[in-house]
Every structure is written in structure tokens, then in C-alpha cells.
Amino acid sequence: GFIAGDPAVPVTDSCSGDVPPKVAPSREHLLLQKPLSKQALQQTALQSSLPTLLPLANKSEPSVSIKVMSYNLMGWSSFNVNTWKGENVLGKIRAWSPDILGAQEVEMGGWGYEDVEKLVREATGLSHAGGSQFFKGDLFQQVETGWVPLVGGYWMSMALFKHIPSGHKVLFYDSHWKHGYGMEQAEKIAKQIQADRAKYGSPPTILVGDTNQFCKGNELEAIRYLKGLEGSCPVDFADVHEEDPARSFSDNNNPDCRVDFMLATRGQWSVVQASIDRVGMGSWGSASDHAPLMAHLVPIFGTTLEA
């Protein structure tokens, strides 16, 4: 995925690093598996709650709540080689109906960002913020955006959103990392987020993405650094799905990998529900090779509106 018109357009945005050729879906591809049933897609929205290191929200109190999703769409397959999988990928997004979506691999194999961006908008009703980010336009106003190149064409995008009903702001970061180079990318990300938070008054902040830190990313230095378990990360993040460290990516060579994460600034969020939808995931599955990460979060705003 890339921001349309941005000069730093990655050559590829796939986990394997290989860009498949432009291939029209064949009848054999279409007959590999049937699309997920409506009941299976609805399991996305019915995942049970998971305890996390974030405090639980008091659902009896009226408050602002935000549904967040991070999802690597496996675009070269979902929207090129196996378009029937794309229907299931888009169905998962519709089923969860996120207020903010951070996507990765919004493409058709190193090309076609605008085409897939349009498909996502038309299938979900979400607005496009650039940088593979999408949002509900009736709930949020896009205030500022930013782009940070990582390693080898990979990236992090930023959007500062104003929550229209409350008038408060939130910072949202979407990212797709290069394989390896963990600490180099983590430190660059943390430094940029720290600078943005200082600039915008430290609003509640979320970082999502496919980190490509194989194969157990939560055990490696980069993710532990961002979670404050190693080194001195300048941003205090909690793992929204801390209690579910199981796989978020599967292929034949790496069937049990956790590389996707959703991090939220500690002390600024409570959680209603957090879940990972593994139905149909895997390179052999019915949707993407990644599972979408989902969370229903309540931001804890300061006593005054951010400037």
C-alpha cells in the first residue's frame, strides 16, 4: 500500500517480498474454495472479549467508543489472482464495521492502490484518509496526515482525527514493516510518534500494523521495546491483544506466526472488547493470509480539548 502520489512508493508491499505478475483470476482459482458463508463472516463481529493490560471500560457509563481494525488484505491475491478471496476480506471489514481501519497491502501486486482503495470504500462505506487508512466520515474529521518511510520501501502513515461528536482528537498510525531491521524501524516509529504527540497535545494514540517480525514478534526486541519491556521507548504503549499471543499470519513455511499488532498509549484507553478473527486465514484459506485484529476501545481524554 502507498499514498497515491507520494514519491516514496514501495516496489512491493507483500509479506513474501515477491511481486506476482498481473494475472486475471482463472476458473480454477475461483473453484479452489467457496467464499465464506454469511454466518462465518458474522463471527468477526461475535468474537468473545479478551482481558488485556488496558483497563476494562465501564459499559454502563455513556462515553465515546471507537471500533478499530488492523488488517493486511493480501492484495496481490485478494484483488488479483483470487478475487473471490477479496469478497471474503471485504466481508470481514463490513462485519466488524470499524470506525477506523488501518490496512496493509492495499494493492494488486505492487500496483493498483487506487483500484483497491476504491473497492474498500465502495464495499464498506468508509472514507479514505490516505496511507492505507480508512474511517467513518460521520464520526471523524481528518485534520492532518503524515508519512514516514521505513526500510526498503516500507512505511508508516499518520492521521490526526477529530472525533466529531466530542470535539476531541485521536492520533492513528498504520504501518507495514520490512522483514528484520526490527529495532531500527521501532526506534524510528517511536521517535516520530513522540514528536507528533508533543506537537498535537498528546491525544490518545494507536499504532497498528504488520511488523513482519518473524516469527514470534511479541518475543522479539522490537515489539518488546515498543511495549516498554526492553530499552527506553519514549511512548508508553500497551498491547491491546496482550492476552492472545497466538498466530496472526500463516503460510506453508510459517504456519504459526504472530506479526500483526495493535498498540495503544497506556492511560489513555480502556477496552470493551478485543479479538482476532482467524476464520479463513492462511495462504491456503478463504481470505487473507493474515487475521484481522479488532478492538472496541474507549479513549480517555484530558480535561480540556486538544488545541
Secondary structure, DSSP 8 states (H G I E B T S, - for coil): ---TT-S---S---TTS---------HHHHTSS----HHHHHGGGG------SS-B--TTS----EEEEEEE--HHIIIII-HHHHHHHHHHHHHH--SEEEEE--SSSSS-HHHHHHHHHHHH--EEEETTEEE-TTTEEEEEEEEEE-STT-EEEEEEEEETTT--EEEEEEEE--SS-HHHHHHHHHHHHHHHHHHHT---EEEEEE----SBGGGSHHHHHHTTSSS--SS-EEETTTT--S-SB--SS-SSBB-EEEEEETTSEEEEEEEE--TT-STTSSS-SB--EEEEEEE---SS---
